[in-house]
Amino acid sequence: MDYLDHLEAEAISILREVAGQFEKPALLFSGGKDSITLVHLAKKAFRPGKFPFPLVHIDTGHNFPETIEFRDKLIADLGERLVVGLVQDAIDEGRAVEQKGKNASRNPLQTVTLLETIEKNQFDACIGGARRDEEKARAKERIFSVRDEFGQWDPKRQRPELWNIFNGRIQKGENVRVFPISNWTELDVWNYIKRENIEIPSLYFAHERDCILRNGQWMTADPSLNMDHEDQVVRKNVRFRTIGDMTCTAAVESDKDDIDGVIEEISSSRISERGARMDDKVSEAAMEDRKKGGYF
C-alpha cells in the first residue's frame, strides 16, 4: 500500500470509531484544507449513508469571504447539516469582550462560542483537523483528547493509546476532541488533496491581494484590522498556508498557483504553516494556554 493509503485507512477507522463510541459527535469545520480533507474522509467512511454528525463552524465574523462562500457551496453539495456558532452573538450579549487596538483579534473569542455551541448541542465528541506537526502543544495531544466539564485540556490527563486502542469513556459533562489526521504532515495533506482531486478555497493559491505589513507579516487590508494612516496598502502576489480569522492569519509572498507548485514550495520551506498565525506569537506557550482554556 502507498503511505497515503495507510494514513487514509487509519483516519477512516478513527471516524468510524467515533460514530461507534459516541452518541452526539460533531465535525468542526473551519473551511481550511485540513477540515476539508476530513470531510472527504468522512464521505469515504460513511457514504452512501448520511454523516453520523453535523458539521460545526465557529464564525468569528472576520472570516475570509472566500472561506464562507466555499463552506456554503460544500454544504449544499453534501446535503449535510451545518451548525454555526457566531462569535458576534457572544460579544453582543456580553459573554465575550472584544479586544481593542491595532493587534486586536477575535480569534481567542472562538473558545467562548465553541464551548457554548458544544454545551447547547450536547456534543460529546468534536472531530477536528489538528495535526501533531503543526505546533508543539498539539504534538502532546492524543487522538482521543479528553476535555473536562469546563472544556479545559490537561496534558497530564492524556490517556495511553497503545496499539491504536481508543478509550472514549467520559463522565457526564466531559467531551472528547478527536484528531483523525494527527499523524499526517502538512505535505501529506497536500499530496492527498492532489491524489484525490479535492477542491479547496482559492486562498491557498497565489493571487493578487491588497495587503498591509503588520508586525513583519503581510495581512489582508481589511477594516477588521483596525487600519490607520500608518498602514500603507500594497498590492502583493500572495497565498495562504493556513486559513483562519483575517485578523491573525498572514499571507506569504508566492507565485505558486497550482497544487504542484504549492507542494514544491512547502517541501523547501523552513517555516511551519503556523508561522503565519499571529495569535501563536503572543507567547512561547500561546497555543497551549488557549488549549487549556478550551480552544480546539
C-alpha positions as CSV (number, residue, x, y, z in Angstrom):
1,M,0.0,0.0,0.0
2,D,1.0,3.6,-0.6
3,Y,1.8,5.5,2.6
4,L,-1.2,7.8,1.9
5,D,-3.4,4.6,1.8
6,H,-2.2,3.8,5.3
7,L,-2.9,7.3,6.6
8,E,-6.3,7.3,4.9
9,A,-7.2,3.9,6.4
10,E,-6.2,5.0,9.9
11,A,-8.3,8.2,9.6
12,I,-11.4,6.4,8.3
13,S,-11.2,3.8,11.1
14,I,-11.0,6.6,13.7
15,L,-14.0,8.3,12.2
16,R,-16.0,5.1,12.4
17,E,-14.7,4.5,16.0
18,V,-16.2,7.9,16.9
19,A,-19.5,7.0,15.3
20,G,-19.5,3.8,17.3
21,Q,-18.4,5.1,20.7
22,F,-20.2,8.4,21.0
23,E,-23.9,9.5,21.0
24,K,-23.7,13.1,19.7
25,P,-20.4,13.7,17.7
26,A,-19.7,16.7,15.5
27,L,-17.1,17.6,12.9
28,L,-15.5,21.0,13.5
29,F,-15.2,22.7,10.1
30,S,-13.1,25.8,9.6
31,G,-13.1,25.9,5.8
32,G,-9.4,25.1,5.7
33,K,-7.6,22.3,3.9
34,D,-7.4,20.0,6.9
35,S,-11.1,20.1,7.8
36,I,-12.0,19.8,4.0
37,T,-9.8,16.7,4.0
38,L,-11.7,15.4,7.0
39,V,-15.0,15.9,5.1
40,H,-13.6,13.9,2.2
41,L,-12.5,11.1,4.5
42,A,-16.0,11.1,6.1
43,K,-17.5,10.6,2.7
44,K,-15.3,7.5,2.3
45,A,-16.2,6.3,5.8
46,F,-20.0,6.7,5.6
47,R,-21.3,7.2,2.1
48,P,-23.8,6.3,0.6
49,G,-25.4,7.0,4.0
50,K,-25.6,10.3,5.8
51,F,-22.8,11.5,8.1
52,P,-23.5,10.5,11.7
53,F,-22.7,14.0,12.8
54,P,-23.3,17.6,11.7
55,L,-20.5,20.0,10.6
56,V,-19.9,22.8,13.1
57,H,-18.4,26.2,12.1
58,I,-17.4,28.8,14.7
59,D,-17.7,32.0,12.7
60,T,-15.7,34.9,14.1
61,G,-17.4,37.4,11.8
62,H,-13.9,38.2,10.4
63,N,-13.6,35.2,8.2
64,F,-12.3,35.5,4.6
65,P,-15.3,35.9,2.3
66,E,-13.8,33.1,0.1
67,T,-14.0,30.8,3.1
68,I,-17.7,31.4,3.8
69,E,-18.5,31.1,0.1
70,F,-16.6,27.8,-0.1
71,R,-18.3,26.5,3.1
72,D,-21.8,27.2,1.9
73,K,-21.2,25.6,-1.5
74,L,-19.7,22.5,0.1
75,I,-22.7,22.1,2.5
76,A,-25.1,22.5,-0.4
77,D,-23.3,19.8,-2.4
78,L,-23.0,17.4,0.6
79,G,-26.6,17.8,1.7
80,E,-25.4,17.6,5.3
81,R,-26.4,19.7,8.4
82,L,-24.4,22.7,9.3
83,V,-24.3,24.2,12.8
84,V,-22.9,27.8,13.0
85,G,-21.8,29.4,16.3
86,L,-21.4,33.2,16.0
87,V,-18.8,35.0,18.0
88,Q,-20.7,38.2,17.3
89,D,-23.6,36.9,19.4
90,A,-21.3,36.3,22.4
91,I,-19.9,39.9,22.0
92,D,-23.4,41.4,21.6
93,E,-24.7,39.6,24.7
94,G,-21.7,40.4,26.9
95,R,-20.3,36.9,27.2
96,A,-17.1,37.8,25.3
97,V,-15.2,41.1,25.3
98,E,-13.7,42.2,22.1
99,Q,-10.1,43.3,22.1
100,K,-9.0,46.8,21.3
101,G,-6.1,48.3,19.3
102,K,-4.3,47.6,16.1
103,N,-3.4,44.0,17.0
104,A,-6.9,43.1,18.3
105,S,-8.2,39.7,17.1
106,R,-11.4,37.8,17.6
107,N,-9.6,34.5,17.3
108,P,-9.3,34.0,21.1
109,L,-13.0,34.6,21.4
110,Q,-13.8,31.5,19.4
111,T,-13.3,29.5,22.6
112,V,-16.3,31.0,24.3
113,T,-18.5,30.3,21.3
114,L,-17.1,26.8,20.8
115,L,-17.8,25.8,24.4
116,E,-21.3,27.3,24.2
117,T,-22.0,25.5,21.0
118,I,-20.8,22.2,22.4
119,E,-23.0,22.7,25.5
120,K,-26.1,23.8,23.7
121,N,-26.0,20.9,21.3
122,Q,-24.7,18.4,23.9
123,F,-21.9,17.2,21.7
124,D,-19.8,14.5,23.4
125,A,-17.1,14.3,20.7
126,C,-15.8,17.0,18.4
127,I,-13.7,15.9,15.4
128,G,-11.1,18.3,14.2
129,G,-8.2,18.5,11.7
130,A,-5.4,19.4,14.1
131,R,-2.1,17.6,13.3
132,R,0.9,17.0,15.6
133,D,3.4,18.6,13.2
134,E,1.6,22.0,13.4
135,E,2.8,23.2,16.8
136,K,4.5,21.8,19.9
137,A,1.4,21.9,22.1
138,R,-0.5,19.9,19.5
139,A,2.3,17.4,19.5
140,K,1.3,16.5,23.0
141,E,-2.3,15.6,22.0
142,R,-3.6,12.0,21.8
143,I,-6.0,11.2,19.0
144,F,-8.8,11.0,21.6
145,S,-8.2,14.0,23.8
146,V,-10.5,14.4,26.9
147,R,-11.8,17.8,28.0
148,D,-13.3,18.3,31.5
149,E,-16.8,19.7,32.2
150,F,-15.4,23.2,31.7
151,G,-14.0,22.3,28.3
152,Q,-10.4,22.5,29.6
153,W,-7.5,20.4,28.5
154,D,-5.0,19.0,30.9
155,P,-1.9,17.5,29.2
156,K,-1.2,15.4,32.3
157,R,-4.6,13.6,31.9
158,Q,-3.8,12.2,28.5
159,R,-4.8,8.6,28.1
160,P,-2.5,5.9,26.6
161,E,-3.3,4.8,23.1
162,L,-1.4,1.5,22.7
163,W,-2.0,-0.4,19.5
164,N,-4.5,2.2,18.4
165,I,-7.0,1.3,21.1
166,F,-9.0,4.5,21.7
167,N,-10.8,5.0,25.1
168,G,-13.9,7.2,24.6
169,R,-15.4,6.7,28.1
170,I,-16.2,10.0,29.7
171,Q,-18.1,11.4,32.7
172,K,-21.2,13.5,32.4
173,G,-20.3,17.0,31.2
174,E,-17.0,15.9,29.7
175,N,-16.3,15.7,26.0
176,V,-13.6,14.4,23.7
177,R,-11.7,16.2,20.9
178,V,-10.8,13.7,18.2
179,F,-8.0,14.2,15.7
180,P,-8.1,11.6,12.9
181,I,-5.2,13.1,10.9
182,S,-2.9,13.6,13.9
183,N,-0.2,11.5,12.2
184,W,-0.3,13.4,8.9
185,T,2.0,16.2,8.0
186,E,1.2,19.4,6.0
187,L,2.9,17.8,3.0
188,D,0.8,14.6,3.5
189,V,-2.4,16.6,3.4
190,W,-1.3,18.4,0.1
191,N,-0.3,15.1,-1.5
192,Y,-3.6,13.6,-0.5
193,I,-5.5,16.6,-1.9
194,K,-3.7,16.2,-5.1
195,R,-4.2,12.4,-5.4
196,E,-7.9,12.7,-4.5
197,N,-8.5,15.8,-6.6
198,I,-10.2,17.6,-3.6
199,E,-11.5,21.1,-4.2
200,I,-10.1,23.7,-1.8
201,P,-10.5,27.5,-1.5
202,S,-8.7,29.8,-3.9
203,L,-6.9,31.4,-0.9
204,Y,-4.4,28.6,-0.9
205,F,-3.1,29.6,-4.3
206,A,-1.2,32.7,-5.4
207,H,-3.3,35.7,-6.3
208,E,-3.1,39.4,-6.2
209,R,-4.4,41.0,-3.0
210,D,-4.4,44.3,-1.2
211,C,-2.1,43.9,1.8
212,I,-0.6,45.8,4.7
213,L,2.6,45.0,6.5
214,R,1.7,44.3,10.2
215,N,4.4,43.1,12.6
216,G,6.6,42.0,9.8
217,Q,3.9,39.9,8.0
218,W,1.5,40.6,5.1
219,M,-2.1,40.8,6.3
220,T,-5.2,41.3,4.2
221,A,-6.1,45.0,4.0
222,D,-9.5,44.9,5.8
223,P,-11.3,47.1,8.3
224,S,-11.2,44.3,10.8
225,L,-7.5,45.0,11.3
226,N,-8.3,48.5,12.7
227,M,-6.2,50.2,10.0
228,D,-5.0,53.7,10.3
229,H,-2.9,56.3,8.4
230,E,0.3,54.3,9.2
231,D,-0.9,51.3,7.3
232,Q,0.2,51.5,3.6
233,V,-1.9,49.3,1.3
234,V,0.3,47.4,-1.2
235,R,-0.8,45.1,-4.0
236,K,1.0,41.8,-3.5
237,N,1.1,38.4,-5.1
238,V,0.4,36.1,-2.1
239,R,-1.2,32.9,-1.0
240,F,-2.2,31.5,2.4
241,R,-0.7,28.3,4.0
242,T,-3.4,28.3,6.8
243,I,-6.8,29.8,6.9
244,G,-8.3,31.4,10.0
245,D,-9.6,34.7,11.2
246,M,-8.4,37.6,9.0
247,T,-7.1,39.5,12.0
248,C,-4.5,36.8,12.8
249,T,-3.8,35.0,9.5
250,A,-0.9,36.3,7.5
251,A,-0.2,35.6,3.8
252,V,3.1,34.5,2.3
253,E,4.5,36.0,-0.9
254,S,4.3,33.4,-3.6
255,D,3.8,32.8,-7.3
256,K,2.6,29.2,-6.8
257,D,-0.9,29.0,-8.4
258,D,-1.4,25.2,-8.6
259,I,-1.0,22.2,-6.4
260,D,2.3,21.0,-7.8
261,G,3.8,24.5,-7.2
262,V,2.4,24.6,-3.6
263,I,3.9,21.1,-2.9
264,E,7.2,22.2,-4.2
265,E,7.2,25.4,-2.1
266,I,6.2,23.6,1.1
267,S,8.9,20.9,0.5
268,S,11.6,23.6,0.6
269,S,10.2,25.8,3.3
270,R,11.9,26.2,6.6
271,I,9.0,27.9,8.3
272,S,6.0,25.9,9.6
273,E,2.5,26.8,8.4
274,R,1.6,28.1,11.9
275,G,4.4,30.6,11.4
276,A,1.9,32.7,9.5
277,R,-0.5,32.8,12.5
278,M,-0.1,36.0,14.6
279,D,-2.0,34.5,17.6
280,D,0.7,31.9,18.0
281,K,3.3,34.6,18.5
282,V,1.8,36.1,21.7
283,S,4.0,34.0,23.9
284,E,6.1,30.8,23.8
285,A,3.2,28.8,25.2
286,A,0.3,30.7,23.4
287,M,-1.3,27.7,21.9
288,E,-1.0,25.5,25.0
289,D,-2.6,28.2,27.1
290,R,-5.5,28.6,24.7
291,K,-6.0,24.8,24.6
292,K,-6.1,24.6,28.4
293,G,-8.8,27.2,28.3
294,G,-11.0,25.2,25.9
295,Y,-9.6,26.2,22.5
296,F,-9.6,23.4,19.9
